[in-house]
Amino acid sequence: MRVLARRALEQALPMPRCIDAMAAAMRAVSAGETDVPLRSHLPITATDGSPRGKLVVMPGSAPGLGVFGLKIVSKYPRAADSPVGTHVGMVIVFDNEEGLPQGLLEGGTLTEIRTAAASALATRSLARSDASVLAILGTGAQAERHALALPEVRDIRVLRLWGRTRARTEALAARLKTQLNAAITVCETAEEAVRGADIVCTTTSSATPVLHGEWLDPGAHVNLVGAAVPTSAEADSRCLQRARIYVDSRSAAAAEAGELRQALSAGEITEEAVIGELGELLLERIPGRQTDADITLYKSLGMAAQDLAAARAAIDGAITHNIGFDLDLAELSP
């Protein structure tokens, strides 16, 4: 079993490799070649009964990829400057043929990389070919990963950043300036960042909209990333009304996508507003962007199939380039 901690995982899973893995995963999901139950959430309490956090479990099987397994994540609130993130977990992968463990991977890093890779895949599939102005709302790990991932699929010349805390936004800009060739601007408001942008990524923890549809220019592409529970929504209903909407999973979106559920419940959109899954688009079962004036939107929730595909790609890369180390659990037994 190959073990990959954070640094080893980043070496074994470069963004282009992960984007290709996400394409394989999304095709498999939409072709019915995976078994991916909805994630389960278990509230965790302290010994005194007070709420502490959540245990999230995401199992799945992907026969076409030759693997099955699960991701286990603890979600605990922490201070913004904490060296430990709010999501701590691991991904365990087994092979389909013998049922033997193939890999144990650090879950936080894998999730960061594959989430940004899925957005990059959606952007490659839906954004205008000449898109060059990217706006990112948020300052956390996903904001940084998206800023580095999107230039893999479009020629990003201008990057606009907005976050609720100016100091954190400026710190993110400073880090990115050493890694990107784009002109980077820290914006005072989310509206300033979004207006005139060709691509917009929301990567916040906000439960209420930070993106308003009236700000979007015709032809924009949007990746909604941060909200993954029914009670949270990063974009308002006007954003959904103006867009051609694509999701990673129809069933997951119906159960967990707060933006869609809330707008549907209020009668502000109909179910027909969702064109379909990203995998269906890749399989050419549904149409994508029709004109340069279309606004397209990808609602990202994340699923075990993405974790498994990313983990398989990382393990293959690690073996090829001798990254990480092997652990034989049988040898540890008495």
C-alpha positions, -999 to 999 in steps of 0.1 A, spaced: 0 0 0 15 33 -11 13 61 16 12 97 4 13 126 28 8 162 17 41 170 1 44 136 -16 8 139 -29 14 173 -45 44 158 -63 26 127 -74 -6 146 -86 2 176 -107 -28 196 -118 -28 184 -155 -28 148 -144 -57 155 -120 -77 173 -146 -75 142 -168 -85 121 -138 -115 143 -132 -126 139 -168 -125 101 -164 -144 102 -132 -171 125 -145 -176 103 -176 -178 72 -154 -204 89 -131 -227 99 -160 -223 66 -178 -236 48 -147 -202 31 -141 -198 41 -105 -217 35 -72 -214 67 -52 -238 70 -22 -245 105 -8 -220 115 19 -230 109 55 -226 134 83 -222 123 119 -223 151 145 -195 149 171 -199 161 207 -176 167 235 -178 147 268 -200 175 282 -224 171 253 -215 203 236 -212 202 198 -177 199 185 -176 190 148 -187 165 122 -174 132 108 -180 130 71 -178 97 53 -178 94 14 -177 58 1 -177 48 -35 -168 22 -61 -156 29 -96 -151 -5 -114 -140 13 -146 -112 29 -127 -104 -4 -110 -108 9 -74 -132 13 -45 -127 30 -12 -137 60 9 -128 93 23 -131 101 60 -130 137 71 -133 154 105 -147 189 102 -139 211 132 -142 249 134 -107 265 139 -92 299 140 -82 314 106 -46 314 116 -46 278 129 -19 256 114 -45 228 112 -73 232 86 -110 228 93 -110 196 73 -87 168 83 -90 134 68 -77 106 46 -86 86 16 -83 48 15 -82 30 -19 -86 -7 -26 -82 -26 -59 -114 -42 -74 -98 -75 -83 -85 -87 -50 -99 -62 -25 -64 -53 -13 -55 -18 0 -36 2 -27 -31 36 -11 -36 57 20 -36 94 11 -38 126 30 -74 137 25 -72 175 28 -46 179 0 -63 154 -23 -97 173 -18 -81 206 -26 -64 194 -57 -93 174 -72 -119 201 -64 -98 227 -83 -92 202 -111 -129 196 -115 -135 233 -118 -107 236 -143 -123 207 -163 -157 226 -162 -140 258 -173 -122 240 -201 -156 226 -213 -178 256 -208 -159 289 -207 -153 310 -238 -120 301 -255 -108 337 -252 -116 340 -215 -87 358 -198 -100 376 -167 -105 355 -137 -123 366 -104 -119 345 -73 -141 352 -42 -125 337 -11 -91 335 4 -87 299 17 -70 268 3 -96 265 -25 -91 301 -36 -53 295 -40 -58 261 -57 -82 275 -82 -59 305 -90 -32 279 -99 -55 255 -117 -75 277 -141 -44 289 -160 -39 253 -170 -70 255 -193 -73 292 -202 -48 320 -208 -54 340 -176 -39 375 -179 -58 392 -151 -66 378 -117 -90 397 -94 -92 386 -57 -118 395 -31 -121 383 5 -139 395 35 -106 400 53 -83 425 35 -51 412 51 -58 376 41 -66 387 5 -34 406 3 -14 377 17 -30 354 -10 -21 379 -37 15 381 -25 18 343 -27 3 340 -61 25 368 -76 55 345 -72 37 317 -91 16 334 -118 23 357 -147 -11 373 -145 -17 409 -133 -32 404 -98 -56 429 -82 -70 429 -47 -106 443 -49 -125 462 -23 -158 445 -31 -170 412 -46 -189 432 -72 -157 450 -83 -140 416 -88 -169 401 -107 -180 428 -131 -162 423 -164 -147 390 -154 -148 361 -179 -146 334 -152 -158 336 -117 -150 311 -89 -167 313 -55 -147 295 -29 -160 309 4 -175 294 35 -204 319 33 -240 306 40 -255 335 21 -248 348 -14 -216 366 -21 -222 365 -59 -252 383 -75 -263 375 -110 -268 412 -120 -229 416 -118 -222 389 -144 -213 400 -179 -228 381 -209 -205 353 -218 -192 347 -182 -185 312 -168 -191 306 -131 -178 278 -108 -197 276 -75 -175 257 -51 -178 266 -15 -214 257 -4 -220 220 -2 -250 218 22 -287 226 15 -288 255 39 -259 274 22 -258 294 -10 -229 314 -25 -250 327 -54 -284 344 -55 -313 331 -76 -307 358 -103 -273 341 -110 -291 308 -116 -318 324 -137 -293 338 -161 -272 307 -165 -270 274 -182 -264 252 -152 -243 221 -150 -236 198 -120 -212 170 -111 -241 148 -101 -279 152 -106 -288 132 -75 -262 150 -53 -273 184 -66 -309 176 -58 -300 166 -23 -272 190 -13 -269 220 -36 -282 249 -15 -284 274 -44 -305 251 -65 -327 237 -37 -335 272 -24 -343 287 -58 -364 257 -67 -383 258 -35 -390 295 -40 -402 289 -75 -374 311 -89 -361 284 -113 -375 252 -126 -358 218 -127 -353 223 -164 -327 251 -156 -302 223 -149 -289 213 -183 -272 182 -169 -240 167 -155 -206 177 -166 -199 140 -175 -229 140 -198 -214 170 -215 -181 152 -219 -200 122 -233 -217 145 -258 -252 136 -245 -261 172 -237 -252 205 -253 -227 229 -238 -222 266 -244 -243 277 -274 -232 313 -279 -204 336 -267 -231 355 -248 -243 325 -228 -236 325 -191 -226 290 -180 -224 278 -144 -209 247 -128 -222 237 -94 -195 217 -76 -203 195 -47 -176 168 -49 -181 131 -47 -163 99 -39 -157 91 -75 -136 122 -79 -116 112 -48 -110 77 -61 -100 89 -96 -76 114 -81 -62 88 -57 -57 63 -85 -38 89 -106 -17 99 -76 -8 63 -67 2 56 -104 23 88 -104 39 79 -71 49 45 -83 63 58 -116 84 85 -99 92 66 -66 73 91 -44 60 83 -10 66 49 7 50 15 9 33 1 40 25 -36 43 -2 -40 70 2 -77 71 38 -73 83 26 -51 112 5 -79 126 19 -99 156 
